[in-house]
């Protein structure tokens, strides 16, 4: 990530360290949000995979 920011700074000489720091913060927030979204997606898929067989469980009582 830092390499990309340095490449961007090299292409545009009017970028100040403050602008680069803000861009880095913005990218870090986006990556964190992406991680939360991926975690929620995985947990939702696992929940669906578990819920489907659970719907087919019977309510019959077993006589001993």
Predicted model as a PDB file, atoms N, CA, C, CB and O in Angstrom, pLDDT in the B-factor column:
MODEL        1                                                                  
ATOM      1  N   UNK A   1       0.829  -1.181   0.000  1.00 58.00           N  
ATOM      2  CA  UNK A   1       0.000   0.000   0.000  1.00 58.00           C  
ATOM      3  C   UNK A   1       0.876   1.247   0.000  1.00 58.00           C  
ATOM      4  CB  UNK A   1      -0.944  -0.003   1.205  1.00 58.00           C  
ATOM      5  O   UNK A   1       0.591   2.197  -0.730  1.00 58.00           O  
ATOM      6  N   UNK A   2       1.921   1.262   0.795  1.00 63.00           N  
ATOM      7  CA  UNK A   2       2.800   2.425   0.854  1.00 63.00           C  
ATOM      8  C   UNK A   2       3.487   2.645  -0.485  1.00 63.00           C  
ATOM      9  CB  UNK A   2       3.842   2.256   1.964  1.00 63.00           C  
ATOM     10  O   UNK A   2       3.695   3.788  -0.892  1.00 63.00           O  
ATOM     11  N   UNK A   3       3.838   1.575  -1.168  1.00 74.00           N  
ATOM     12  CA  UNK A   3       4.495   1.693  -2.469  1.00 74.00           C  
ATOM     13  C   UNK A   3       3.573   2.382  -3.462  1.00 74.00           C  
ATOM     14  CB  UNK A   3       4.912   0.309  -2.999  1.00 74.00           C  
ATOM     15  O   UNK A   3       4.015   3.234  -4.234  1.00 74.00           O  
ATOM     16  N   UNK A   4       2.294   2.018  -3.448  1.00 72.00           N  
ATOM     17  CA  UNK A   4       1.334   2.654  -4.360  1.00 72.00           C  
ATOM     18  C   UNK A   4       1.221   4.146  -4.068  1.00 72.00           C  
ATOM     19  CB  UNK A   4      -0.052   1.986  -4.241  1.00 72.00           C  
ATOM     20  O   UNK A   4       1.130   4.954  -4.993  1.00 72.00           O  
ATOM     21  N   UNK A   5       1.228   4.513  -2.797  1.00 69.00           N  
ATOM     22  CA  UNK A   5       1.142   5.933  -2.446  1.00 69.00           C  
ATOM     23  C   UNK A   5       2.388   6.686  -2.896  1.00 69.00           C  
ATOM     24  CB  UNK A   5       0.946   6.101  -0.934  1.00 69.00           C  
ATOM     25  O   UNK A   5       2.297   7.833  -3.336  1.00 69.00           O  
ATOM     26  N   UNK A   6       3.548   6.050  -2.788  1.00 72.00           N  
ATOM     27  CA  UNK A   6       4.779   6.699  -3.249  1.00 72.00           C  
ATOM     28  C   UNK A   6       4.772   6.839  -4.769  1.00 72.00           C  
ATOM     29  CB  UNK A   6       6.020   5.900  -2.791  1.00 72.00           C  
ATOM     30  O   UNK A   6       5.245   7.843  -5.301  1.00 72.00           O  
ATOM     31  N   UNK A   7       4.244   5.849  -5.465  1.00 72.00           N  
ATOM     32  CA  UNK A   7       4.142   5.949  -6.918  1.00 72.00           C  
ATOM     33  C   UNK A   7       3.202   7.083  -7.305  1.00 72.00           C  
ATOM     34  CB  UNK A   7       3.654   4.620  -7.522  1.00 72.00           C  
ATOM     35  O   UNK A   7       3.471   7.834  -8.242  1.00 72.00           O  
ATOM     36  N   UNK A   8       2.096   7.198  -6.573  1.00 69.00           N  
ATOM     37  CA  UNK A   8       1.153   8.279  -6.835  1.00 69.00           C  
ATOM     38  C   UNK A   8       1.810   9.629  -6.579  1.00 69.00           C  
ATOM     39  CB  UNK A   8      -0.107   8.123  -5.967  1.00 69.00           C  
ATOM     40  O   UNK A   8       1.612  10.573  -7.344  1.00 69.00           O  
ATOM     41  N   UNK A   9       2.580   9.724  -5.520  1.00 67.00           N  
ATOM     42  CA  UNK A   9       3.270  10.970  -5.192  1.00 67.00           C  
ATOM     43  C   UNK A   9       4.309  11.309  -6.249  1.00 67.00           C  
ATOM     44  CB  UNK A   9       3.932  10.871  -3.816  1.00 67.00           C  
ATOM     45  O   UNK A   9       4.512  12.481  -6.563  1.00 67.00           O  
ATOM     46  N   UNK A  10       4.966  10.302  -6.797  1.00 70.00           N  
ATOM     47  CA  UNK A  10       5.976  10.555  -7.830  1.00 70.00           C  
ATOM     48  C   UNK A  10       5.320  11.063  -9.115  1.00 70.00           C  
ATOM     49  CB  UNK A  10       6.788   9.272  -8.117  1.00 70.00           C  
ATOM     50  O   UNK A  10       5.906  11.874  -9.832  1.00 70.00           O  
ATOM     51  N   UNK A  11       4.114  10.591  -9.405  1.00 70.00           N  
ATOM     52  CA  UNK A  11       3.425  11.026 -10.623  1.00 70.00           C  
ATOM     53  C   UNK A  11       2.906  12.454 -10.489  1.00 70.00           C  
ATOM     54  CB  UNK A  11       2.268  10.079 -10.945  1.00 70.00           C  
ATOM     55  O   UNK A  11       2.874  13.203 -11.464  1.00 70.00           O  
ATOM     56  N   UNK A  12       2.502  12.822  -9.286  1.00 63.00           N  
ATOM     57  CA  UNK A  12       1.942  14.158  -9.054  1.00 63.00           C  
ATOM     58  C   UNK A  12       2.805  14.862  -8.013  1.00 63.00           C  
ATOM     59  CB  UNK A  12       0.442  14.079  -8.582  1.00 63.00           C  
ATOM     60  O   UNK A  12       2.755  14.537  -6.827  1.00 63.00           O  
ATOM     61  N   UNK A  13       3.574  15.802  -8.458  1.00 63.00           N  
ATOM     62  CA  UNK A  13       4.525  16.449  -7.558  1.00 63.00           C  
ATOM     63  C   UNK A  13       3.854  17.410  -6.587  1.00 63.00           C  
ATOM     64  CB  UNK A  13       5.565  17.187  -8.357  1.00 63.00           C  
ATOM     65  O   UNK A  13       4.489  17.847  -5.628  1.00 63.00           O  
ATOM     66  N   UNK A  14       2.572  17.755  -6.812  1.00 70.00           N  
ATOM     67  CA  UNK A  14       1.913  18.695  -5.910  1.00 70.00           C  
ATOM     68  C   UNK A  14       1.274  18.002  -4.710  1.00 70.00           C  
ATOM     69  CB  UNK A  14       0.862  19.477  -6.663  1.00 70.00           C  
ATOM     70  O   UNK A  14       0.592  18.655  -3.920  1.00 70.00           O  
ATOM     71  N   UNK A  15       1.480  16.699  -4.556  1.00 70.00           N  
ATOM     72  CA  UNK A  15       0.957  16.000  -3.391  1.00 70.00           C  
ATOM     73  C   UNK A  15       1.861  16.258  -2.195  1.00 70.00           C  
ATOM     74  CB  UNK A  15       0.832  14.485  -3.665  1.00 70.00           C  
ATOM     75  O   UNK A  15       3.073  16.048  -2.250  1.00 70.00           O  
ATOM     76  N   UNK A  16       1.259  16.704  -1.147  1.00 78.00           N  
ATOM     77  CA  UNK A  16       2.018  16.988   0.069  1.00 78.00           C  
ATOM     78  C   UNK A  16       1.937  15.780   1.004  1.00 78.00           C  
ATOM     79  CB  UNK A  16       1.481  18.273   0.775  1.00 78.00           C  
ATOM     80  O   UNK A  16       1.083  14.912   0.824  1.00 78.00           O  
ATOM     81  N   UNK A  17       2.810  15.723   1.985  1.00 80.00           N  
ATOM     82  CA  UNK A  17       2.727  14.616   2.947  1.00 80.00           C  
ATOM     83  C   UNK A  17       1.374  14.543   3.658  1.00 80.00           C  
ATOM     84  CB  UNK A  17       3.830  14.751   3.980  1.00 80.00           C  
ATOM     85  O   UNK A  17       0.922  13.460   4.028  1.00 80.00           O  
ATOM     86  N   UNK A  18       0.735  15.692   3.844  1.00 84.00           N  
ATOM     87  CA  UNK A  18      -0.584  15.701   4.480  1.00 84.00           C  
ATOM     88  C   UNK A  18      -1.610  15.001   3.600  1.00 84.00           C  
ATOM     89  CB  UNK A  18      -1.033  17.141   4.774  1.00 84.00           C  
ATOM     90  O   UNK A  18      -2.427  14.223   4.094  1.00 84.00           O  
ATOM     91  N   UNK A  19      -1.573  15.272   2.318  1.00 78.00           N  
ATOM     92  CA  UNK A  19      -2.509  14.647   1.383  1.00 78.00           C  
ATOM     93  C   UNK A  19      -2.253  13.140   1.332  1.00 78.00           C  
ATOM     94  CB  UNK A  19      -2.377  15.273  -0.036  1.00 78.00           C  
ATOM     95  O   UNK A  19      -3.198  12.352   1.299  1.00 78.00           O  
ATOM     96  N   UNK A  20      -1.010  12.748   1.327  1.00 78.00           N  
ATOM     97  CA  UNK A  20      -0.668  11.328   1.295  1.00 78.00           C  
ATOM     98  C   UNK A  20      -1.133  10.646   2.577  1.00 78.00           C  
ATOM     99  CB  UNK A  20       0.852  11.137   1.105  1.00 78.00           C  
ATOM    100  O   UNK A  20      -1.640   9.526   2.529  1.00 78.00           O  
ATOM    101  N   UNK A  21      -0.968  11.302   3.716  1.00 85.00           N  
ATOM    102  CA  UNK A  21      -1.413  10.727   4.995  1.00 85.00           C  
ATOM    103  C   UNK A  21      -2.925  10.556   5.015  1.00 85.00           C  
ATOM    104  CB  UNK A  21      -0.968  11.614   6.172  1.00 85.00           C  
ATOM    105  O   UNK A  21      -3.432   9.548   5.508  1.00 85.00           O  
ATOM    106  N   UNK A  22      -3.648  11.539   4.481  1.00 86.00           N  
ATOM    107  CA  UNK A  22      -5.113  11.424   4.420  1.00 86.00           C  
ATOM    108  C   UNK A  22      -5.528  10.298   3.490  1.00 86.00           C  
ATOM    109  CB  UNK A  22      -5.743  12.746   3.956  1.00 86.00           C  
ATOM    110  O   UNK A  22      -6.472   9.565   3.783  1.00 86.00           O  
ATOM    111  N   UNK A  23      -4.835  10.157   2.381  1.00 84.00           N  
ATOM    112  CA  UNK A  23      -5.148   9.071   1.448  1.00 84.00           C  
ATOM    113  C   UNK A  23      -4.875   7.722   2.094  1.00 84.00           C  
ATOM    114  CB  UNK A  23      -4.332   9.214   0.151  1.00 84.00           C  
ATOM    115  O   UNK A  23      -5.644   6.778   1.916  1.00 84.00           O  
ATOM    116  N   UNK A  24      -3.790   7.631   2.837  1.00 87.00           N  
ATOM    117  CA  UNK A  24      -3.455   6.384   3.523  1.00 87.00           C  
ATOM    118  C   UNK A  24      -4.528   6.037   4.552  1.00 87.00           C  
ATOM    119  CB  UNK A  24      -2.076   6.493   4.204  1.00 87.00           C  
ATOM    120  O   UNK A  24      -4.936   4.881   4.661  1.00 87.00           O  
ATOM    121  N   UNK A  25      -4.983   7.034   5.302  1.00 91.00           N  
ATOM    122  CA  UNK A  25      -6.041   6.813   6.291  1.00 91.00           C  
ATOM    123  C   UNK A  25      -7.320   6.361   5.611  1.00 91.00           C  
ATOM    124  CB  UNK A  25      -6.298   8.088   7.106  1.00 91.00           C  
ATOM    125  O   UNK A  25      -8.011   5.471   6.107  1.00 91.00           O  
ATOM    126  N   UNK A  26      -7.632   6.963   4.491  1.00 90.00           N  
ATOM    127  CA  UNK A  26      -8.837   6.593   3.756  1.00 90.00           C  
ATOM    128  C   UNK A  26      -8.760   5.160   3.246  1.00 90.00           C  
ATOM    129  CB  UNK A  26      -9.059   7.548   2.591  1.00 90.00           C  
ATOM    130  O   UNK A  26      -9.740   4.418   3.311  1.00 90.00           O  
ATOM    131  N   UNK A  27      -7.606   4.777   2.743  1.00 89.00           N  
ATOM    132  CA  UNK A  27      -7.414   3.411   2.250  1.00 89.00           C  
ATOM    133  C   UNK A  27      -7.498   2.417   3.405  1.00 89.00           C  
ATOM    134  CB  UNK A  27      -6.055   3.277   1.523  1.00 89.00           C  
ATOM    135  O   UNK A  27      -8.095   1.350   3.257  1.00 89.00           O  
ATOM    136  N   UNK A  28      -6.915   2.749   4.539  1.00 92.00           N  
ATOM    137  CA  UNK A  28      -6.969   1.858   5.702  1.00 92.00           C  
ATOM    138  C   UNK A  28      -8.413   1.654   6.164  1.00 92.00           C  
ATOM    139  CB  UNK A  28      -6.116   2.425   6.856  1.00 92.00           C  
ATOM    140  O   UNK A  28      -8.795   0.540   6.521  1.00 92.00           O  
ATOM    141  N   UNK A  29      -9.212   2.714   6.160  1.00 93.00           N  
ATOM    142  CA  UNK A  29     -10.621   2.597   6.548  1.00 93.00           C  
ATOM    143  C   UNK A  29     -11.379   1.721   5.554  1.00 93.00           C  
ATOM    144  CB  UNK A  29     -11.277   3.992   6.639  1.00 93.00           C  
ATOM    145  O   UNK A  29     -12.220   0.914   5.952  1.00 93.00           O  
ATOM    146  N   UNK A  30     -11.088   1.875   4.276  1.00 92.00           N  
ATOM    147  CA  UNK A  30     -11.756   1.079   3.257  1.00 92.00           C  
ATOM    148  C   UNK A  30     -11.402  -0.399   3.394  1.00 92.00           C  
ATOM    149  CB  UNK A  30     -11.387   1.584   1.864  1.00 92.00           C  
ATOM    150  O   UNK A  30     -12.262  -1.264   3.231  1.00 92.00           O  
ATOM    151  N   UNK A  31     -10.143  -0.685   3.691  1.00 93.00           N  
ATOM    152  CA  UNK A  31      -9.712  -2.076   3.856  1.00 93.00           C  
ATOM    153  C   UNK A  31     -10.371  -2.685   5.096  1.00 93.00           C  
ATOM    154  CB  UNK A  31      -8.164  -2.162   3.968  1.00 93.00           C  
ATOM    155  O   UNK A  31     -10.790  -3.843   5.067  1.00 93.00           O  
ATOM    156  N   UNK A  32     -10.464  -1.926   6.167  1.00 95.00           N  
ATOM    157  CA  UNK A  32     -11.116  -2.410   7.381  1.00 95.00           C  
ATOM    158  C   UNK A  32     -12.590  -2.706   7.120  1.00 95.00           C  
ATOM    159  CB  UNK A  32     -10.972  -1.383   8.515  1.00 95.00           C  
ATOM    160  O   UNK A  32     -13.098  -3.749   7.531  1.00 95.00           O  
ATOM    161  N   UNK A  33     -13.270  -1.798   6.445  1.00 95.00           N  
ATOM    162  CA  UNK A  33     -14.677  -2.002   6.111  1.00 95.00           C  
ATOM    163  C   UNK A  33     -14.851  -3.229   5.227  1.00 95.00           C  
ATOM    164  CB  UNK A  33     -15.249  -0.763   5.413  1.00 95.00           C  
ATOM    165  O   UNK A  33     -15.797  -3.997   5.407  1.00 95.00           O  
ATOM    166  N   UNK A  34     -13.964  -3.414   4.292  1.00 95.00           N  
ATOM    167  CA  UNK A  34     -14.012  -4.593   3.425  1.00 95.00           C  
ATOM    168  C   UNK A  34     -13.858  -5.867   4.242  1.00 95.00           C  
ATOM    169  CB  UNK A  34     -12.917  -4.519   2.350  1.00 95.00           C  
ATOM    170  O   UNK A  34     -14.524  -6.862   3.958  1.00 95.00           O  
ATOM    171  N   UNK A  35     -13.003  -5.856   5.238  1.00 96.00           N  
ATOM    172  CA  UNK A  35     -12.817  -7.010   6.110  1.00 96.00           C  
ATOM    173  C   UNK A  35     -14.079  -7.338   6.887  1.00 96.00           C  
ATOM    174  CB  UNK A  35     -11.673  -6.763   7.068  1.00 96.00           C  
ATOM    175  O   UNK A  35     -14.453  -8.505   7.003  1.00 96.00           O  
ATOM    176  N   UNK A  36     -14.738  -6.314   7.421  1.00 97.00           N  
ATOM    177  CA  UNK A  36     -15.997  -6.540   8.133  1.00 97.00           C  
ATOM    178  C   UNK A  36     -17.068  -7.102   7.198  1.00 97.00           C  
ATOM    179  CB  UNK A  36     -16.491  -5.234   8.772  1.00 97.00           C  
ATOM    180  O   UNK A  36     -17.811  -8.008   7.577  1.00 97.00           O  
ATOM    181  N   UNK A  37     -17.147  -6.570   5.986  1.00 97.00           N  
ATOM    182  CA  UNK A  37     -18.135  -7.059   5.026  1.00 97.00           C  
ATOM    183  C   UNK A  37     -17.868  -8.512   4.657  1.00 97.00           C  
ATOM    184  CB  UNK A  37     -18.132  -6.188   3.768  1.00 97.00           C  
ATOM    185  O   UNK A  37     -18.803  -9.305   4.545  1.00 97.00           O  
ATOM    186  N   UNK A  38     -16.619  -8.864   4.470  1.00 97.00           N  
ATOM    187  CA  UNK A  38     -16.276 -10.245   4.132  1.00 97.00           C  
ATOM    188  C   UNK A  38     -16.594 -11.189   5.293  1.00 97.00           C  
ATOM    189  CB  UNK A  38     -14.790 -10.350   3.756  1.00 97.00           C  
ATOM    190  O   UNK A  38     -17.092 -12.294   5.076  1.00 97.00           O  
ATOM    191  N   UNK A  39     -16.312 -10.764   6.504  1.00 97.00           N  
ATOM    192  CA  UNK A  39     -16.636 -11.569   7.677  1.00 97.00           C  
ATOM    193  C   UNK A  39     -18.137 -11.794   7.809  1.00 97.00           C  
ATOM    194  CB  UNK A  39     -16.100 -10.904   8.933  1.00 97.00           C  
ATOM    195  O   UNK A  39     -18.573 -12.903   8.116  1.00 97.00           O  
ATOM    196  N   UNK A  40     -18.923 -10.757   7.581  1.00 98.00           N  
ATOM    197  CA  UNK A  40     -20.377 -10.886   7.637  1.00 98.00           C  
ATOM    198  C   UNK A  40     -20.881 -11.816   6.540  1.00 98.00           C  
ATOM    199  CB  UNK A  40     -21.044  -9.510   7.512  1.00 98.00           C  
ATOM    200  O   UNK A  40     -21.783 -12.620   6.777  1.00 98.00           O  
ATOM    201  N   UNK A  41     -20.311 -11.716   5.351  1.00 98.00           N  
ATOM    202  CA  UNK A  41     -20.716 -12.581   4.243  1.00 98.00           C  
ATOM    203  C   UNK A  41     -20.425 -14.042   4.560  1.00 98.00           C  
ATOM    204  CB  UNK A  41     -19.999 -12.169   2.950  1.00 98.00           C  
ATOM    205  O   UNK A  41     -21.277 -14.903   4.340  1.00 98.00           O  
ATOM    206  N   UNK A  42     -19.248 -14.328   5.069  1.00 98.00           N  
ATOM    207  CA  UNK A  42     -18.876 -15.708   5.400  1.00 98.00           C  
ATOM    208  C   UNK A  42     -19.789 -16.259   6.490  1.00 98.00           C  
ATOM    209  CB  UNK A  42     -17.401 -15.781   5.853  1.00 98.00           C  
ATOM    210  O   UNK A  42     -20.251 -17.395   6.386  1.00 98.00           O  
ATOM    211  N   UNK A  43     -20.056 -15.473   7.531  1.00 98.00           N  
ATOM    212  CA  UNK A  43     -20.929 -15.953   8.603  1.00 98.00           C  
ATOM    213  C   UNK A  43     -22.350 -16.161   8.109  1.00 98.00           C  
ATOM    214  CB  UNK A  43     -20.924 -14.973   9.771  1.00 98.00           C  
ATOM    215  O   UNK A  43     -23.028 -17.076   8.576  1.00 98.00           O  
ATOM    216  N   UNK A  44     -22.820 -15.343   7.179  1.00 97.00           N  
ATOM    217  CA  UNK A  44     -24.157 -15.523   6.609  1.00 97.00           C  
ATOM    218  C   UNK A  44     -24.235 -16.811   5.789  1.00 97.00           C  
ATOM    219  CB  UNK A  44     -24.532 -14.317   5.734  1.00 97.00           C  
ATOM    220  O   UNK A  44     -25.228 -17.535   5.862  1.00 97.00           O  
ATOM    221  N   UNK A  45     -23.212 -17.091   5.027  1.00 98.00           N  
ATOM    222  CA  UNK A  45     -23.191 -18.321   4.223  1.00 98.00           C  
ATOM    223  C   UNK A  45     -23.165 -19.540   5.135  1.00 98.00           C  
ATOM    224  CB  UNK A  45     -21.968 -18.337   3.271  1.00 98.00           C  
ATOM    225  O   UNK A  45     -23.873 -20.515   4.880  1.00 98.00           O  
ATOM    226  N   UNK A  46     -22.369 -19.501   6.183  1.00 97.00           N  
ATOM    227  CA  UNK A  46     -22.311 -20.622   7.125  1.00 97.00           C  
ATOM    228  C   UNK A  46     -23.670 -20.814   7.793  1.00 97.00           C  
ATOM    229  CB  UNK A  46     -21.214 -20.386   8.193  1.00 97.00           C  
ATOM    230  O   UNK A  46     -24.115 -21.949   7.966  1.00 97.00           O  
ATOM    231  N   UNK A  47     -24.322 -19.740   8.163  1.00 97.00           N  
ATOM    232  CA  UNK A  47     -25.646 -19.827   8.778  1.00 97.00           C  
ATOM    233  C   UNK A  47     -26.655 -20.475   7.837  1.00 97.00           C  
ATOM    234  CB  UNK A  47     -26.133 -18.437   9.187  1.00 97.00           C  
ATOM    235  O   UNK A  47     -27.453 -21.308   8.268  1.00 97.00           O  
ATOM    236  N   UNK A  48     -26.631 -20.112   6.578  1.00 96.00           N  
ATOM    237  CA  UNK A  48     -27.550 -20.707   5.600  1.00 96.00           C  
ATOM    238  C   UNK A  48     -27.254 -22.193   5.426  1.00 96.00           C  
ATOM    239  CB  UNK A  48     -27.446 -19.979   4.240  1.00 96.00           C  
ATOM    240  O   UNK A  48     -28.175 -23.009   5.373  1.00 96.00           O  
ATOM    241  N   UNK A  49     -25.980 -22.545   5.338  1.00 96.00           N  
ATOM    242  CA  UNK A  49     -25.603 -23.953   5.165  1.00 96.00           C  
ATOM    243  C   UNK A  49     -26.061 -24.781   6.375  1.00 96.00           C  
ATOM    244  CB  UNK A  49     -24.065 -24.086   4.971  1.00 96.00           C  
ATOM    245  O   UNK A  49     -26.462 -25.933   6.210  1.00 96.00           O  
ATOM    246  N   UNK A  50     -26.008 -24.220   7.566  1.00 96.00           N  
ATOM    247  CA  UNK A  50     -26.449 -24.940   8.759  1.00 96.00           C  
ATOM    248  C   UNK A  50     -27.974 -24.965   8.858  1.00 96.00           C  
ATOM    249  CB  UNK A  50     -25.852 -24.300  10.017  1.00 96.00           C  
ATOM    250  O   UNK A  50     -28.542 -25.958   9.313  1.00 96.00           O  
ATOM    251  N   UNK A  51     -28.635 -23.906   8.446  1.00 94.00           N  
ATOM    252  CA  UNK A  51     -30.090 -23.801   8.600  1.00 94.00           C  
ATOM    253  C   UNK A  51     -30.843 -24.737   7.661  1.00 94.00           C  
ATOM    254  CB  UNK A  51     -30.536 -22.372   8.356  1.00 94.00           C  
ATOM    255  O   UNK A  51     -31.911 -25.231   8.023  1.00 94.00           O  
ATOM    256  N   UNK A  52     -30.323 -24.991   6.482  1.00 92.00           N  
ATOM    257  CA  UNK A  52     -31.029 -25.841   5.513  1.00 92.00           C  
ATOM    258  C   UNK A  52     -31.233 -27.252   6.054  1.00 92.00           C  
ATOM    259  CB  UNK A  52     -30.254 -25.898   4.191  1.00 92.00           C  
ATOM    260  O   UNK A  52     -32.372 -27.718   6.029  1.00 92.00           O  
ATOM    261  N   UNK A  53     -30.226 -27.965   6.539  1.00 90.00           N  
ATOM    262  CA  UNK A  53     -30.481 -29.294   7.111  1.00 90.00           C  
ATOM    263  C   UNK A  53     -31.339 -29.233   8.382  1.00 90.00           C  
ATOM    264  CB  UNK A  53     -29.156 -29.985   7.422  1.00 90.00           C  
ATOM    265  O   UNK A  53     -32.093 -30.164   8.664  1.00 90.00           O  
ATOM    266  N   UNK A  54     -31.230 -28.162   9.132  1.00 90.00           N  
ATOM    267  CA  UNK A  54     -32.013 -28.040  10.361  1.00 90.00           C  
ATOM    268  C   UNK A  54     -33.508 -27.983  10.064  1.00 90.00           C  
ATOM    269  CB  UNK A  54     -31.589 -26.794  11.140  1.00 90.00           C  
ATOM    270  O   UNK A  54     -34.316 -28.419  10.885  1.00 90.00           O  
ATOM    271  N   UNK A  55     -33.884 -27.459   8.914  1.00 89.00           N  
ATOM    272  CA  UNK A  55     -35.304 -27.397   8.547  1.00 89.00           C  
ATOM    273  C   UNK A  55     -35.882 -28.785   8.288  1.00 89.00           C  
ATOM    274  CB  UNK A  55     -35.491 -26.521   7.311  1.00 89.00           C  
ATOM    275  O   UNK A  55     -37.095 -28.972   8.382  1.00 89.00           O  
ATOM    276  N   UNK A  56     -35.048 -29.743   7.968  1.00 88.00           N  
ATOM    277  CA  UNK A  56     -35.518 -31.084   7.655  1.00 88.00           C  
ATOM    278  C   UNK A  56     -35.518 -32.016   8.871  1.00 88.00           C  
ATOM    279  CB  UNK A  56     -34.664 -31.674   6.564  1.00 88.00           C  
ATOM    280  O   UNK A  56     -35.830 -33.198   8.728  1.00 88.00           O  
ATOM    281  N   UNK A  57     -35.179 -31.521  10.045  1.00 87.00           N  
ATOM    282  CA  UNK A  57     -35.244 -32.341  11.251  1.00 87.00           C  
ATOM    283  C   UNK A  57     -36.706 -32.615  11.582  1.00 87.00           C  
ATOM    284  CB  UNK A  57     -34.525 -31.642  12.446  1.00 87.00           C  
ATOM    285  O   UNK A  57     -37.559 -31.740  11.435  1.00 87.00           O  
ATOM    286  N   UNK A  58     -36.984 -33.819  12.023  1.00 76.00           N  
ATOM    287  CA  UNK A  58     -38.376 -34.178  12.299  1.00 76.00           C  
ATOM    288  C   UNK A  58     -38.748 -33.799  13.732  1.00 76.00           C  
ATOM    289  CB  UNK A  58     -38.604 -35.688  12.065  1.00 76.00           C  
ATOM    290  O   UNK A  58     -37.893 -33.631  14.601  1.00 76.00           O  
ATOM    291  N   UNK A  59     -40.051 -33.674  13.940  1.00 77.00           N  
ATOM    292  CA  UNK A  59     -40.583 -33.366  15.264  1.00 77.00           C  
ATOM    293  C   UNK A  59     -41.146 -34.613  15.935  1.00 77.00           C  
ATOM    294  CB  UNK A  59     -41.664 -32.292  15.165  1.00 77.00           C  
ATOM    295  O   UNK A  59     -41.782 -34.507  16.983  1.00 77.00           O  
ATOM    296  N   UNK A  60     -40.928 -35.783  15.362  1.00 77.00           N  
ATOM    297  CA  UNK A  60     -41.470 -37.032  15.910  1.00 77.00           C  
ATOM    298  C   UNK A  60     -40.785 -37.369  17.218  1.00 77.00           C  
ATOM    299  CB  UNK A  60     -41.303 -38.190  14.908  1.00 77.00           C  
ATOM    300  O   UNK A  60     -39.580 -37.173  17.380  1.00 77.00           O  
ATOM    301  N   UNK A  61     -41.582 -37.885  18.156  1.00 77.00           N  
ATOM    302  CA  UNK A  61     -41.028 -38.342  19.419  1.00 77.00           C  
ATOM    303  C   UNK A  61     -40.676 -39.812  19.280  1.00 77.00           C  
ATOM    304  CB  UNK A  61     -42.021 -38.110  20.591  1.00 77.00           C  
ATOM    305  O   UNK A  61     -41.422 -40.582  18.675  1.00 77.00           O  
ATOM    306  N   UNK A  62     -39.558 -40.193  19.832  1.00 72.00           N  
ATOM    307  CA  UNK A  62     -39.098 -41.570  19.753  1.00 72.00           C  
ATOM    308  C   UNK A  62     -39.591 -42.302  21.008  1.00 72.00           C  
ATOM    309  CB  UNK A  62     -37.530 -41.642  19.623  1.00 72.00           C  
ATOM    310  O   UNK A  62     -39.327 -41.873  22.131  1.00 72.00           O  
ATOM    311  N   UNK A  63     -40.311 -43.413  20.801  1.00 75.00           N  
ATOM    312  CA  UNK A  63     -40.775 -44.228  21.926  1.00 75.00           C  
ATOM    313  C   UNK A  63     -39.680 -45.203  22.331  1.00 75.00           C  
ATOM    314  CB  UNK A  63     -42.078 -44.993  21.562  1.00 75.00           C  
ATOM    315  O   UNK A  63     -39.097 -45.887  21.490  1.00 75.00           O  
ATOM    316  N   UNK A  64     -39.414 -45.255  23.602  1.00 69.00           N  
ATOM    317  CA  UNK A  64     -38.367 -46.176  24.071  1.00 69.00           C  
ATOM    318  C   UNK A  64     -38.958 -47.447  24.631  1.00 69.00           C  
ATOM    319  CB  UNK A  64     -37.501 -45.508  25.128  1.00 69.00           C  
ATOM    320  O   UNK A  64     -38.220 -48.329  25.070  1.00 69.00           O  
TER     321      UNK A  64                                                      
ENDMDL                                                                          
END                                                                             
